[in-house]
Amino acid sequence: MQVDEAQRNGYGISSTPTRLVLRSPNPSRETYTKDQVCRSMTVLSTSIIFEKTKLTTQVYAGAACPQAQGGVFFTETSIRWFLPRRIAPLICPKHFRLLEVNMGVNGRKLEASEISARSYSLTLDDLYVIVEIPIGAAGCQIKSHVQDGQYFTSYMNELMLELLWTEDDTNEDTRYKVFLPVETPLQLQPPQVIDATVPKEMMFKALIGPVGFDVMLKNIRSPYEVLSLADCFARGFKVFDNMSPNGCSKVYTVEVPFTDLVVGQMKEMGVTIYTLYLTFGFLVLPKHAPFTATAYLRAKLEDIAPPSISGSCDDKNFYVLVKYGTKGFNFQTIMGKRMLNESLAQQYGIMGNDTHFSLIVPSSAADATVEAVASSSIKSRLDVTLRNPKTNKTIQDFSLACNFVTKLIECFPNGTITAMAITLESVPSLNPRRLTLRDPACGPTYSNDQYAYFVFTANSCGTTRKFLPNMMLYENEISITDELELGKLSQSKEPEFECYYDINTNQAMGFNSRPRRSEPYADDARGEMQVEMRVALDDSYSALHRVVDDPITKYLQQPLYFEVELMGSYNPKVSLELAHCWATLEEDKMSLPQWNLIVNGCANSRDLHPVIFHSVLPKGRVHYPSNFKRFEVPMFAFAEDKDNLNRQVFVHCEVVICDVRNPVDVQCSEQDNTMKGQKLAISDDPGFKSVTSGPIIIMRS
């Protein structure tokens, strides 16, 4: 064939002064099959003639490509390729020397260290160069197939061998490189389900796989419903995939909380048994061929009884019983405001065994709080708290309030009068040491942080006398001269003491106290406020997202229901007020940009979808509505370009706590406070408390 005829037949011929290149289709009419040591090779032999004036040059060139049939063998675990060591017609002389043998995959030559690390093998014998690679080793690819609803796989790899030899009669080197794509026969490989559940985490965890990268998880079915992946995320499932160690496949991980509706529960001998039955629907791309895998998971969790507190009173003491609950449950005990250490426990006569311990706390103990004083009794309260030392969260709060018979005043026949003034919980900052009788010079005979004890005579310290029929009445009162402290004392009954003496028998007859002269008011003071903001499931606010469920996922059009609560408050006269609420993209409340939701106590007037405030009624867990605030954010987008919607936001609020009859001036204002990035000066007031909720994942429906 002339060059133009060869080119018309599909061959490519080009040359330079030092190089000749011939390209041939495979197969072509001129290729033929040749058996070499029981291995079939596709061969092309050529003779090319160059003609110049008075000079003719003839070049012999050949190519040989191995056929997969007959040269590649498969076992259940490996692929073996046999390439003839002597390849005719490339090697003509009987004597030649093989200088180098290299192997590779996917067109890349591998170093000896890589071959060893991948568990590949390259060996030579008298007849063959032998390559062996494990099925599923690194560098391969999995191709997925579905037949009759079952999952099959084949492993694909492009092997490469490179040989360098020299022929004895020419002493010229020849480098030979060959690529051989290999695909294993189909193997049935149903995805395996591995139960990786840790019951204490209250979460089922299943690993499903391995499957090829051309497989996609479409949905998850339970006996009751079919859930898309978006439905799963909204329900609190976690679904993600990880690459297998060899890099050839992937494994899906699915986590389902024990609290979800698809999880079954059964009680049995102090143990809760959780069961989960799911079917995973997969598709093989690009043909969308479906197949399934089924998981049945079962977990046992010992019922955990947290520690508990109970108690009672007699006429002098509090009796406290603390049960340990489940063995090994670690907790701390706080008496009033002090940690129960060994010294304090011995002071309160601790007794116990493997199940509980008990304490006897006198009504006058420093850890008890006086709530009210009557003519012949004191109402005292003991607060006991159990706390988790690791998380610092409260396990149980317990309060025991009792009336204890106590003589606050005694009138003796010799005219001596004793009186005791006790600090009430409502006046925590009152210093009993500064109390006096009517005569400011008559201070307490003994005093501490809890009470002041006075001893005086009927004719001293400003005591007055009145004559009644058959009686003499002696009166005095305890007060404080400091005007600042006087306001604090007016919250309770101002102690006024009266002694009745029978004129005929000269015996003490009774005791009264005068009603307070002014209504109590909340004392302005600084203190630690515990405020929490949570997201409710709906506008009934009957169920809240738990902390362990974070992050919260909502679609863009779904409303968000926020609740802010003053924690641990039992006072209906305390009011929680929202001053300012805003949203950010970062957890840092000072980060920019910011979107104002509530400004100076009212909805942002420039928002196209302003927040909606919900009233709070005394229902369920709400005992004092003034301690709560609730509002709804109908919808909001945090970027003008909806295609670049940021999916994670945090919501912050600044609150203030005040007396319901004298609230802080947090009123709606039309100030221009709606610009992004602007913060109100109210946050600089140390009287305000900040709370944050998030992250909240906003998804496009």
Buried (B, 14 or more C-beta within 10 A) or exposed (E): EEEEEBEEEEBEBEEEEEEEEBEBEEEEEBBEEBEBBEBBBBBBBBEBEEEEEEEEEEEEBBBBBBEEEEBBEBEEEBBBBBBBBBBBBBBEEEEBEBEEBBBBBBEEEBEEEBBEEBEBBBEEEEBBBBBBBBBBBBBBBBBBBBEEEEBBBBBBBBBBBBBBBEBEEEEEEBEBEBBBEBBBEEBEBEBEBEBEBEBEBBBBBBBBBBBBBBBBBBBBBBEEEEBEBEEBBBBBBEBEBEEBEBEBBBBBBBBBBBBBEBBEEEEEEEEBBBBBBBBBBBBBEEEEBEBBBEBEBEBEBEEEEBBBBBBEBEEEBBBBBBBBBEEEBEBBBBBBEEEBEEEBBEBBEBEBEEEBBBBBBBBBBBBBBBBBBEEEBBBBBBBBBBBBEEEEEBBBEBEBBBBBEBEBBBBEEEBEBBBBBBBBEBBEEBBBEBBBBBEEEBBBEEBEEBBBBBBBEBEBBBBEEEEEEEBBBBBBBBBBEEEEBBBBBBBBBBBBBBBBBEEEEEEBBEBEBEEEEEEEBBBEEEEEBEBEBBBBEEEEBEEBBEEEEBEBBBEBEBBBBBBBBBEEBEBEBBBBBBBBBBBBBBEEBEEEBBBBBBBBBBBBBEBEEBBBBBEBEEEEEBEBBBBBBBBBBBBBBBEEEEEEBEBBBBBBBBBBBBBBEEBBEBEEEEEEBBEEEBBBEBBEEEEBBBBBBBBBBBBEE
